Amino acid sequence: MEKVIELSNMIRSNFTPVVLVITTPEVDQICQRNGCSFVDILSRHSFFPQQASVKTGLDTTHTINGFQVRYVSLHDLEARCAPTQEVQALGRLEQVATQHAVARPYSNVMLRDPSDVARFREGLPRDPCPWFSVYRWEYLRSLPVVEMEAFEHPVACLLAVSSSQDRTNDLFVQLFDDRNPPTPFRTGLLDPTIPKFYVLVHETASQHNAEVKYSQMKSTFEKSKCMMLRFGSADGAPGMLSAADAVAFETLSRDLMFKGVIPQMERSIGIMNESVEAAKKGLKNAIKGWFGVGKTKKPDPPRTSTPYAAPLALDILYPLGTVENMHKRLGDYLFMLQDYNEASNVYRNAMKDYLNDKAYKYYAATCEMSGLCSVLLDPMGRTGAEQSLDNAYTFYLKDNLSRFSVRSALLLADVLRLRHLYQEAVGRLVRAAEREQDDKICCAMMHEQAALCHLLSEPPQMRKFAFRLVLAGNSYHQARQTRHALRCYVTVWPVYEARGWSAIDEHVQFMLARHAFAHEDLAMAVRYLEQMLLGRGLSGHKQASYLREYLNATKLLVAQRAAIAAAPAGTQPAAEPAAPGGVPTAGPTATQAEVSLPVPLVSSGPSNAVSMILRDYPPKSPQQEVWKAMKHDLKFEGVKQHKFKNKAYHPRKMFLAASGERIHVELEMVNPLDVPLQLTELVLRAHPTESPDNFWGRCADGSLTFTTSPIELVLGPKEVRRVGYCSWLLTPAPPVIKGVQTHIDRSKAAVHFQRWGESVRSVMSLPPVVLARHGLAPLSRVVSVCVPSHLFAVLPSYLFAVAPSLRGVPSIFAVAASSIVCRQPPC
C-alpha cells in the first residue's frame, strides 16, 4: 500500500497547475534579505493537505484531497520555452547525476552464484537507487513546454510590486501588458488571457502608506484579485523568515489557490466543456466521426489574432481557440483538479479525432494521460493503463518526441513494478534505453533499472542482471559518470570472477581499473590491472597497452604511499574502510613506498630454479661434488634418523653462512608476456629475520643484511633465462631472500618469489665472534646445520676428522667449504 501511495503522489506532483510569478526587482531585494527569492518562499507553501470541493461539471461536485501547485518565475518559463531548452536540460541532468552519484554497491552481500540472490535481495535498502529517483524527478521537470499538454502552461499569473515603489498600478500593468505580454505568450503557445492576481508587498518596518496604495489597487483592478502581503517582523533570525512571516506567506498562497486559481479553473472548465459539446453536435463533425475522415488542412487560426503573434508565432498544429486544443486542455484541467473519472472520459473521446487527423503527438499525450487516470483510479488493476502508455510511447516516437517517449516508458515501468510484473518492465525499459543512445546517462539509468528488475523477478535471473548491469556501466563510462560506472562494475565483478569467460572478464576488469584510477583509488586500479596482465588470451598489442597503464598507475601509487609515509604524524589521510564484500574503496591503505610486480616471474618449477652456489670453486668442480656429498650424508644419515619435536630447529631449515662472505645466487626468470620487458637496476631483495633460538641476534636498526651488484636485463617475449647475482652478507642478522627488486621511474618495485626452491631457505649469518672464540677465522662460505648434542654420536665419523680437538663437546656442526666446524654454544 505504501508503494501505491508513493506512485500516486509522484504522478500527481508532476502534473499540477502552474502559476507564473512576476515581480519587480525591489520585491526580490526584500526577499533576498531572508536568503531566497519571492518564488522560493511561495514554493514552500505550495501544498495544501485540506479537502476542498470543486465543480468540474454542470451539476458535478468533486472533492479533492490535498492540492498542489507549482510556482515558476518568468525567467524559468522563458528558459523552458527557449529553442536552447534541450541543451540546457541535458546539462542540468548531467549535473544532477554527478551530484548524487554513489560508488558503493547496492547491497552488503556479494553476489557470486544463485545461492546468494536471496541474501542479496534482503540486503537491498528500501530504495536501492536513490540517485535514480532524483534523476527521474528532474527528468520529468526538465521537459519543454509543448502545445499538446497544458500542465506546463500557467493557469494564472501572480504580479508582485513593493509598496515602497511609486505608481504601483502602472507597474502592475507593465509587468504583464496584454497588448505586449512576455515573450512566451507572443508565440501562440501560451494563452495571454490567463487570469492575473495582484499582490502589494509591504515591509512592516516601512514608513510608506501601503493602505492608500492598496485601495487604489482595488479600485483599478478586480477587487477579488487584489491582495496585500505584510512581512518582515523583527523576531526572525538573520537570513530566515520569522514564524509570523511564514504564516503570512502561507495565508497568501492558500487564499490565492482556493479563492482565485481553483475558481478560475472551474470557470475555464465550464467554458471549454460548452465549446467542445457545441462543436461535437454539428453535422460536419458527426459525418467526420461516422466515416473517420482525416484532416486535410490545418485548422482555422485563432479567433482572436494579435499583431505581435506574427513575428514570433510557432508552427502549432491546433492553435489556441480551436476545438481540438480546448478538448485536450479540458482533460488536463480535469486531471489537475483530480477528477480522474471525468478526465478519462474526455481523453477517450478526443483520441479518435487526433488519430484521424494524424496528430500523433496529441494522440500520444491523450493516451498517456488516459493511462495515468486508470492507474490513479485502480493502481493494482489491469484496466488498460499498460496499453495506453504503450501507445503513448509509440506515437511520441512517430512525432520525434523522444524525451516524452522516455517519460511514458518510465511511468509504465513504475506501474508494472508496482504490480510485480518485472519482466514486462524490463522489456519497456530496455526498449527505451536502446533508442536513447544519444543520451548516455538516461540510457544507463534505464539499463540499471532493468537489471534490478531481472533480479527481483521470480525466479531471479542473476546472469541477465549481471549482463544488463555491464551495459549500464558501459553507458555510464561513455557519459563520464565515474562513480556510477564503478558501482555497476564492482557489483557485477564477483559474478564473472574465475568463470573463465575471457571477453567479459577482460572488459569488466579493465573498466574497474580505469574507473578506480579516475576515482583516485590507485591500489584498486593496480590490483585489477595486475590480474589482467596475467590473464589468458590477450594479444601482444593489448598486453603492451595494459602494461603501460599498469606502470603508470604503479608509479603514482608508489609516489602516493611515499608521500603518506613522509607526512607528519596526525596529518596522514585516513584510509577508507573496505566496501561490502571486501572490495576496496577509495583511499590509500598502506604506507610502504613499494609495490609488488606481477612480471617477470621467478620460476617455481624444479628445485634448481632458484639456487645458491659456491663461488670459491666452479659449480661443477670435484670440490663442490665432495661437499655436496658431505652435506647429503649429514642431512640424510646423521640427522634423518632422529625425529625432531620442534620443527623450527630441524637441521634442513637452518642453513648458515658467515657474515662478510660472498655467495652467488642464481634464479630462473620468466617473461610470460608477448612483449619484451626491460628491467633496470635489478637486485636481490631480502628481509632480516630473527633466528629460532635468537643465537644470531636481529637487525634492529633496519640496516641492510646483504648487498648485490645491480644488473640490467631485457627479457624477450616468452623468454626464460637464468640470472646470476653476486652478493655479500653485511650483518650477522639472518636474511631471508624474498625476490628481486627493480625500479620504475625512480620508484622501487619488487618481484617476489612465487615459491621457494629446494636449495634456497633461510640464509643465516654466523657471527664472527663465535668463530673467533674457538680460534677460527671467518670462512669464505659456511653452510651450517644446527645439530643437538645428543645426536653427536650418530654423525659419520669422517665428519669429525677436521676438528678433532673439539670432539665430544656439546656442539653445533657446520658443513663448510673447506672444513666442518664444531662450536660450543655461547653461555
Secondary structure, 3 states (H helix, E strand, C coil): CHHHHHHHHHHHHHCCCEEEEEECHHHHHHHHCCCCCHHHHHHCCCEEEEEEEEECCCCCEEEEEEEECEEEEHHHHHHHHCCCHHHHHHHHHHHHHHHCCCCCCCCCCCCCCHHHHHHHHHCCCCCCCHHHHHHHHHHHHCCCCCCCCCCCCEEEEEEEEECCCCCHHHHHHHHCECCECCHHHHCCCCCCCCCEEEEEEEECCCCCCHHHHHHHHHHHCCHHHEEEEEECCCCCCCCCCCHHHHHHHHHHHHHHHHHHHHHHHHHHHHHHHHHHHHHHCCHHHHHHHHHCCCCCCCCCCCCCCCCCHHHHCCCCCCCCCCHHHHHHHHHHHHHHCCCHHHHHHHHHHHHHHHHHCCCHHHHHHHHHHHHHHHHHHCCCCCCCHHHHHHHHHHHHHHCCCHHHHHHHHHHHHHHHHHCCCHHHHHHHHHHHHHHCCCCHHHHHHHHHHHHHHHHHCCCCCHHHHHHHHHHHHHHHHHCCCHHHHHHHHHHHHHHHCCCCCHHHHHHHHHHHHHHHHHCCCHHHHHHHHHHHHCCCCCCHHHHHHHHHHHHHHHHHHHHHHHHHHHCCCCCCCCCCCCEHHHECCCCCCCCCCCEECCCCEECCCCHHHEEEECCCCCCCCHHHHHHHHHHHHHHHHHHCCCCCCCHHHCHHHCCEEECCCEEEEEEEEECCCCCCEEEEEEEEEEEECCCCCCCCCCCCCCCCCEEECCEEEEECCCCEEEEEEEEEECCCCCEEEEEEEEEECCEEEEEECCCCCCCCCCCEEECHHHHHHCCCCCCCCEEEECCCHHHHHHCCHHHHCCCHHHCCCCCEEEEECCCEEEECCCC
